[in-house]
């Protein structure tokens, strides 16, 4: 994936999750007592759901291990 494609992917993914969250907030779907903590959990769950549909379990475990190594090595 080129750098431009990476940036585009990130913009589109985060944009769609942002759009969904803002629409839910405007529609009053989130509980009023939710503050930044619960909204962060909601965001994390949405991103987690987006990653779970990527590949089968054995491949995903291998990919996750490689990902965690890259994050650690590159200090991301």
Beta strands, then each sheet from edge to edge (+ up, - down):
end
